[in-house]
Amino acid sequence: MNQLIVIVGASGVGKTTLARALCQNSNFAIAYEQHAERPFQTLFKQDPKYALANQLDYLLYRAEQERELRNGSAPALMDGGLDLDFYGFTRLFHARGWLTNEEFGLCQRFYEHTRRLLPAPDLIVSLHISEETIRQRLAARSRINIADSQDTATFNAFIADWLQSIPNARLLQLDVSGESPRYAKSVRSILDRLNL
């Protein structure tokens, strides 16, 4: 079964940019977080009643991506992923009141059952950057964002809570505040950690 590396962090932190930079430096199979292609994303942005459908769709989609990547022939890389979607976005949407307690419980049952069926990522790369930088990046984006810059502190707290349960051998935390557009330092740190 293939090695799986996931890049996690708040919306706007640079997960996709770093994933692309890694792919330019080594041979990874990649799965990106998709937005326009997800059937409930636009509906949820327009009406919070679609929060449950959106979250279950994303959790299932990310699990399907993981399974496909694990069965491939190259080391696997994801921006975001199943765990980030649950511990970050599902918890945030519950905190915002977009998911009821019962709906959150359903998402949690689905996530926990799915994670028992799929091995946990081999390496979690957690990115950090200032909230002001995230605010500027999100304001400049043209894609759909349900979480906005006002959610960053709450989202980061949920992620930090989850990451406390991850053994150091499976976690790499990177401050990308001073990174170049090609993420040269972070790419080197990750490849060194993977012995690539």
GUSE-51006 format. One record per residue: z, x, y of N, C-alpha, C in turn. Coordinates in steps of 0.1 Angstrom, whole numbers, plus 5000, padded with zeros to 4 digits. Layout:
BEGIN
((Z,X,Y),(Z,X,Y),(Z,X,Y))
...
end
This chain:
BEGIN
((5000,5008,4988),(5000,5000,5000),(5000,5009,5012))
((4992,5005,5022),(4990,5013,5034),(5003,5014,5043))
((5004,5025,5050),(5014,5026,5061),(5011,5017,5072))
((5021,5010,5078),(5019,5001,5089),(5028,5006,5101))
((5021,5008,5112),(5028,5012,5125),(5026,5000,5135))
((5036,4995,5141),(5035,4985,5151),(5040,4990,5165))
((5033,4986,5175),(5037,4990,5189),(5042,4977,5195))
((5055,4978,5200),(5062,4966,5206),(5066,4969,5220))
((5069,4958,5227),(5073,4959,5241),(5069,4946,5248))
((5074,4945,5260),(5071,4933,5268),(5056,4932,5272))
((5051,4920,5275),(5038,4918,5280),(5035,4927,5292))
((5024,4935,5292),(5021,4944,5303),(5026,4958,5302))
((5034,4961,5291),(5039,4974,5290),(5029,4985,5285))
((5018,4980,5279),(5007,4989,5275),(5005,4991,5261))
((5009,4981,5253),(5007,4981,5238),(4992,4983,5234))
((4984,4975,5240),(4970,4975,5236),(4963,4988,5240))
((4966,4993,5252),(4961,5006,5257),(4965,5017,5249))
((4978,5018,5245),(4982,5028,5236),(4976,5027,5222))
((4974,5015,5217),(4968,5013,5204),(4953,5019,5204))
((4946,5016,5215),(4932,5021,5216),(4932,5036,5217))
((4942,5042,5225),(4942,5056,5226),(4945,5063,5212))
((4954,5057,5205),(4957,5062,5191),(4944,5062,5182))
((4937,5051,5183),(4925,5050,5175),(4914,5060,5179))
((4914,5065,5191),(4905,5075,5196),(4909,5089,5191))
((4921,5090,5187),(4926,5103,5182),(4929,5104,5167))
((4928,5093,5160),(4930,5094,5146),(4924,5081,5139))
((4922,5082,5126),(4916,5071,5119),(4926,5060,5115))
((4927,5050,5123),(4936,5038,5120),(4927,5026,5118))
((4932,5017,5109),(4927,5003,5109),(4936,4996,5119))
((4930,4988,5127),(4937,4982,5138),(4936,4966,5138))
((4947,4960,5142),(4947,4945,5145),(4953,4943,5158))
((4945,4937,5167),(4950,4934,5181),(4956,4920,5181))
((4965,4919,5191),(4970,4906,5195),(4959,4898,5202))
((4955,4887,5196),(4944,4879,5202),(4949,4867,5210))
((4942,4864,5221),(4947,4853,5229),(4937,4841,5230))
((4925,4844,5235),(4915,4833,5236),(4912,4827,5223))
((4912,4834,5212),(4909,4829,5199),(4919,4820,5193))
((4931,4821,5197),(4942,4813,5192),(4941,4798,5196))
((4941,4788,5187),(4937,4775,5191),(4948,4768,5200))
((4960,4772,5200),(4971,4765,5207),(4975,4772,5220))
((4970,4784,5222),(4974,4792,5234),(4972,4786,5247))
((4959,4781,5249),(4956,4775,5262),(4963,4761,5263))
((4964,4754,5252),(4971,4741,5252),(4986,4743,5256))
((4992,4754,5251),(5006,4757,5254),(5008,4761,5268))
((4999,4768,5274),(4999,4772,5288),(4999,4760,5297))
((4991,4750,5292),(4990,4737,5300),(5002,4728,5298))
((5007,4728,5286),(5017,4718,5282),(5027,4724,5272))
((5040,4726,5276),(5050,4732,5266),(5052,4724,5253))
((5047,4712,5252),(5049,4705,5239),(5041,4712,5228))
((5032,4721,5231),(5025,4729,5221),(5032,4742,5217))
((5044,4744,5222),(5051,4756,5219),(5053,4759,5204))
((5057,4748,5196),(5059,4750,5182),(5046,4753,5175))
((5036,4746,5178),(5023,4748,5171),(5018,4762,5174))
((5019,4766,5187),(5015,4780,5191),(5023,4791,5184))
((5036,4789,5183),(5044,4799,5176),(5041,4800,5161))
((5040,4789,5154),(5037,4789,5140),(5024,4795,5138))
((5014,4792,5146),(5001,4797,5145),(5001,4813,5146))
((5008,4818,5156),(5009,4832,5159),(5017,4839,5147))
((5028,4833,5143),(5035,4840,5132),(5026,4841,5119))
((5019,4830,5116),(5011,4830,5104),(4999,4840,5106))
((4993,4840,5118),(4982,4849,5121),(4986,4863,5120))
((4997,4867,5125),(5002,4881,5125),(5005,4885,5110))
((5011,4876,5103),(5014,4878,5088),(5001,4881,5081))
((4991,4873,5084),(4978,4874,5077),(4972,4888,5081))
((4973,4892,5094),(4968,4905,5098),(4975,4916,5090))
((4988,4915,5089),(4996,4925,5082),(4992,4927,5068))
((4990,4916,5061),(4986,4916,5047),(4972,4923,5045))
((4963,4919,5054),(4950,4925,5054),(4950,4940,5056))
((4958,4944,5066),(4959,4959,5070),(4966,4966,5058))
((4976,4961,5053),(4983,4968,5042),(4974,4970,5030))
((4964,4961,5028),(4955,4962,5016),(4943,4971,5019))
((4942,4976,5031),(4930,4984,5035),(4931,4999,5030))
((4922,5007,5035),(4922,5021,5030),(4927,5031,5041))
((4929,5027,5053),(4934,5036,5064),(4947,5032,5068))
((4955,5042,5074),(4968,5038,5080),(4966,5027,5090))
((4975,5017,5090),(4973,5005,5098),(4982,5005,5111))
((4976,4999,5121),(4982,4999,5135),(4980,4985,5141))
((4991,4980,5146),(4991,4967,5153),(4997,4968,5167))
((4991,4961,5176),(4998,4959,5189),(5006,4946,5188))
((5019,4947,5190),(5027,4935,5188),(5030,4934,5173))
((5029,4922,5168),(5031,4920,5154),(5040,4909,5151))
((5042,4906,5138),(5050,4895,5133),(5064,4896,5139))
((5071,4907,5138),(5085,4908,5143),(5086,4906,5158))
((5077,4912,5165),(5077,4910,5180),(5075,4895,5183))
((5066,4889,5176),(5063,4875,5179),(5076,4866,5177))
((5083,4870,5166),(5096,4862,5164),(5107,4866,5173))
((5111,4879,5172),(5123,4883,5180),(5121,4883,5195))
((5108,4885,5200),(5106,4884,5214),(5101,4871,5219))
((5090,4866,5215),(5084,4854,5220),(5091,4841,5215))
((5093,4840,5202),(5099,4828,5197),(5113,4826,5204))
((5121,4837,5204),(5134,4836,5210),(5133,4833,5225))
((5123,4839,5232),(5122,4836,5246),(5118,4822,5249))
((5109,4816,5241),(5105,4802,5243),(5116,4793,5240))
((5125,4796,5230),(5137,4788,5227),(5146,4789,5239))
((5148,4801,5245),(5157,4803,5256),(5152,4795,5268))
((5139,4794,5270),(5133,4787,5281),(5133,4772,5279))
((5137,4767,5267),(5137,4753,5264),(5124,4747,5259))
((5114,4756,5256),(5102,4751,5251),(5102,4748,5236))
((5112,4754,5229),(5114,4751,5215),(5128,4745,5214))
((5129,4734,5207),(5142,4728,5205),(5150,4737,5194))
((5162,4735,5192),(5170,4742,5182),(5164,4740,5169))
((5160,4728,5166),(5154,4725,5152),(5140,4732,5151))
((5132,4732,5162),(5119,4739,5161),(5121,4754,5160))
((5131,4760,5167),(5134,4774,5166),(5138,4777,5151))
((5147,4768,5146),(5151,4770,5132),(5140,4770,5122))
((5130,4762,5124),(5118,4762,5116),(5110,4775,5117))
((5108,4780,5129),(5101,4793,5131),(5109,4804,5124))
((5123,4803,5125),(5131,4814,5119),(5130,4813,5104))
((5130,4802,5098),(5128,4801,5084),(5115,4806,5079))
((5104,4803,5087),(5091,4808,5083),(5091,4823,5085))
((5096,4828,5096),(5096,4843,5098),(5103,4850,5086))
((5115,4845,5084),(5124,4852,5074),(5118,4852,5060))
((5112,4840,5056),(5105,4839,5043),(5093,4848,5043))
((5085,4849,5053),(5073,4857,5054),(5077,4872,5053))
((5087,4876,5061),(5091,4890,5061),(5096,4894,5047))
((5102,4885,5039),(5106,4889,5026),(5094,4891,5017))
((5083,4885,5020),(5071,4886,5012),(5063,4898,5016))
((5065,4903,5028),(5057,4914,5033),(5067,4926,5037))
((5063,4938,5033),(5072,4949,5036),(5073,4951,5051))
((5085,4955,5056),(5087,4958,5070),(5078,4969,5075))
((5074,4970,5087),(5066,4981,5092),(5073,4995,5089))
((5065,5005,5087),(5070,5018,5084),(5075,5025,5096))
((5068,5022,5108),(5073,5028,5120),(5071,5017,5131))
((5081,5015,5139),(5081,5007,5151),(5081,5015,5163))
((5071,5015,5171),(5070,5022,5184),(5073,5013,5195))
((5084,5015,5202),(5089,5006,5212),(5086,5012,5226))
((5079,5005,5234),(5075,5010,5247),(5084,5004,5258))
((5087,5013,5268),(5095,5009,5280),(5088,5013,5293))
((5089,5005,5303),(5084,5008,5316),(5091,4999,5326))
((5090,5002,5339),(5098,4995,5349),(5093,4980,5349))
((5102,4971,5353),(5099,4957,5354),(5089,4955,5366))
((5089,4964,5376),(5080,4962,5387),(5066,4966,5383))
((5064,4976,5375),(5051,4980,5369),(5046,4968,5361))
((5054,4962,5352),(5050,4951,5344),(5046,4939,5353))
((5053,4937,5364),(5050,4926,5373),(5036,4928,5379))
((5033,4940,5383),(5020,4943,5389),(5009,4942,5379))
((5011,4946,5366),(5001,4946,5356),(4998,4931,5352))
((5008,4923,5351),(5006,4909,5347),(4999,4902,5358))
((5002,4905,5370),(4995,4898,5382),(4980,4901,5382))
((4976,4913,5377),(4962,4917,5377),(4955,4913,5365))
((4961,4907,5355),(4954,4903,5342),(4946,4890,5344))
((4935,4890,5336),(4927,4878,5336),(4930,4870,5323))
((4937,4875,5313),(4939,4868,5301),(4952,4859,5302))
((4953,4850,5292),(4964,4841,5292),(4977,4848,5289))
((4987,4845,5297),(5001,4850,5295),(5010,4838,5296))
((5017,4835,5286),(5027,4825,5286),(5040,4830,5293))
((5044,4842,5288),(5056,4849,5294),(5051,4855,5307))
((5059,4854,5317),(5056,4861,5330),(5066,4872,5333))
((5064,4878,5345),(5072,4890,5348),(5087,4886,5350))
((5089,4873,5353),(5103,4868,5354),(5110,4868,5341))
((5103,4868,5330),(5108,4868,5317),(5111,4882,5311))
((5107,4892,5318),(5107,4906,5312),(5121,4910,5308))
((5131,4908,5317),(5145,4912,5314),(5150,4905,5302))
((5148,4892,5301),(5153,4884,5289),(5146,4889,5277))
((5133,4890,5278),(5125,4895,5266),(5130,4908,5261))
((5131,4918,5271),(5136,4931,5267),(5150,4931,5260))
((5158,4922,5265),(5172,4921,5259),(5170,4916,5244))
((5162,4906,5242),(5159,4901,5228),(5154,4913,5219))
((5144,4920,5225),(5138,4931,5217),(5149,4942,5214))
((5157,4946,5224),(5167,4956,5222),(5177,4951,5212))
((5181,4939,5211),(5190,4933,5201),(5184,4935,5187))
((5171,4932,5186),(5164,4933,5173),(5164,4948,5169))
((5160,4957,5178),(5158,4971,5175),(5171,4978,5171))
((5183,4972,5175),(5195,4978,5170),(5197,4977,5155))
((5190,4968,5149),(5190,4967,5134),(5181,4976,5127))
((5172,4983,5134),(5162,4991,5128),(5167,5006,5126))
((5166,5011,5114),(5171,5025,5112),(5162,5035,5120))
((5169,5045,5125),(5162,5055,5134),(5150,5061,5127))
((5150,5062,5114),(5139,5068,5107),(5126,5060,5108))
((5128,5047,5112),(5116,5038,5113),(5114,5033,5128))
((5120,5040,5138),(5119,5036,5151),(5116,5048,5160))
((5107,5046,5170),(5103,5056,5180),(5103,5049,5193))
((5112,5053,5202),(5113,5046,5215),(5107,5056,5226))
((5097,5050,5234),(5090,5058,5243),(5091,5052,5257))
((5095,5060,5267),(5094,5056,5281),(5080,5060,5286))
((5071,5051,5289),(5057,5054,5293),(5055,5053,5308))
((5066,5054,5315),(5065,5053,5330),(5056,5063,5336))
((5056,5076,5331),(5048,5086,5337),(5036,5090,5329))
((5031,5080,5321),(5020,5084,5312),(5007,5084,5320))
((4998,5092,5314),(4984,5092,5319),(4977,5079,5314))
((4965,5076,5319),(4958,5064,5314),(4954,5065,5299))
((4954,5077,5294),(4950,5079,5280),(4963,5081,5271))
((4974,5079,5277),(4987,5079,5270),(4988,5092,5261))
((4984,5103,5267),(4984,5116,5259),(4997,5120,5253))
((5008,5119,5261),(5021,5123,5255),(5026,5114,5244))
((5024,5101,5246),(5028,5091,5236),(5020,5092,5223))
((5007,5094,5225),(4998,5096,5213),(5003,5108,5205))
((5006,5119,5212),(5010,5131,5205),(5024,5129,5198))
((5033,5122,5205),(5046,5119,5199),(5045,5111,5186))
((5036,5101,5187),(5034,5092,5175),(5027,5100,5164))
((5017,5107,5167),(5010,5114,5156),(5019,5125,5150))
((5027,5131,5158),(5036,5141,5153),(5046,5134,5143))
((5051,5123,5148),(5061,5115,5139),(5055,5111,5126))
((5042,5109,5126),(5034,5105,5114),(5029,5117,5106))
((5031,5128,5112),(5025,5141,5106),(5010,5140,5105))
((5003,5135,5115),(4989,5134,5115),(4983,5144,5125))
end
